Every structure is written in structure tokens, then in C-alpha cells.
Amino acid sequence: MHGVVQHSLIILAVLTSLGVIFGLVLAYANKKMAIEVNPLIHVVEDVLPKGQCGACGYAGCMAYAEAVVINPDVPPNLCIPGKDPVAKLVGQLTGKAAAEVEPRIAQVRCAGSHAKAVKANEYHGVQDCIAANLLFGGHKSCKYGCLGLGTCVKECPFGAMTMSEEGLPIIDPDKCTGCGKCETVCPKQVIAMMPIGAAVRVNCNSHDKGTVAKKACSAACIGCTLCKKECPHGAITMDNNLAVVDAKVCMEKCDNPVCLAKCPTKAIRHAILGVVPGSEDTVA
């Protein structure tokens, strides 16, 4: 028995010694092989919004800070949420010229609420738009419309979106930074960015022909082209049965959006955020 205990103590002593030796070797190697980090990287990271949204094209704020400091070809204006103030500050810190960042904000291109959109089936699966879309394109008859399961709301890094009782996301204009994270996660491409100050927008994403679109949703754009014909500035074009507004032309030239009155389904509305899409006329 005594021999067994003595043998165990020897083994323990040997393992402990090896652990100490390996620890010292690793500590020495870590010190010798450590890469000195440019302190400017942390300074730049500190001025970024920390949303980790990826709008800059890099995997988080630290990755962008490192790239913009080390790589002379990476511009200082890639942080969309930070807008011009952050771009100019990053430019000053890195010695680079910062081009102007166009302020933008998210818009929900769908007014297909529970009351207006027709259901194709009942969905009882995972409450996630991406998952629902994998099952026959979702539960709505309109295969272009918002599925209303809130994936965009969950993914917004700035808490700028909420789900309404009508089953559509609402954008908070005071919190939305235009980072585009909600746009990238929407499987229906319902969410898009528009310039801040845009006068009108189309609350629809459907490319179905008029009769099919109207049957699936009473708020759908039916591709009638009346808005396009009415616009005196050529700001509206048609893209495969869907009206598209050039926000820049509209902002620069139009002070009286006469196109709104001609839309038979009210798919084109005042660009008012903070309300359920499709209810803009009640607050305009």
C-alpha cells in the first residue's frame, strides 16, 4: 500500500513539473512571438458606434478599425451608422480624406397587414421569416410580401424596429442608423434603404400582374402606371409590374406629389416612418 502511494506521489510530482515547464515555455513563446498592435486601431474602434452590424463590409467594428488603420486603400467613410461625423473623425485619425456619407434609413416595402393580405396556409413552425420562407415561400398568397415573423426586428443591432399588431415591422426613425442589417436578413427583400428626407415611397414589393397582386393583397401595387404618367418629373418608373420611385429626383424636383392621388390601391404613400406601413395618410 505504501509503495502505491509513493508511486502516485512521484507521478503527481512529475506531471506538476511538466506543467510548470510547459507553462514557462508557452509564456516565453507568447512574449517572443507577440504581435504589437497599433494603438491607433483601438482609438479608431472607440469612435465607431459598436453596432457590429457589418454595414462596412467587415466582421465587426474592430475588424474595420484594423483595416482602415493598416490598409491605405480602405476608406474612412464605410461606417454607415456613424454617418458623416464618424467618417470625418476616422479620416482625421488615419490621415485619409472622407467622402460624404449619404444619410439613409430603412423602409418596409409592404403594407400587407393581417387585414389586407390573404393567407395561403397556416404556419405553425419556428417563428422566423427565413424558416417560414423555406416552406413553400411562406404562408401568404403574395410571395413577395412581409411574412411578419420579426426576423428583422430580432436582428436589428440598434433596437430600431418593432412588430406591430398588424403583422408588419415599424421603423423608429430616431434609432434607425441605416446600417442595412434588416435588409440583408429579410428573405423576401421587403426592406430597403431610402435617403432620409424622401417624400414618397411604394409600400409594395410584388412583381405579380395586377389581377394576381390585387387578389393576394388589397394594398398591392397593380402596375397600372397611373403614378408614372402623373409624375411631371419622371421620378417614377416601372420594374416588372412594380412602381419604383427615384427618391433623389423626387426630393430635388417635387414639392407636390400628385402621384399619390392617382394610385387606386394607395400603394404609393407619403414616406412617413414610425407608423405601420399603409397607415401614412392618417398622419400625413
Disulfide bonds with the S-S distance in Angstrom:
none
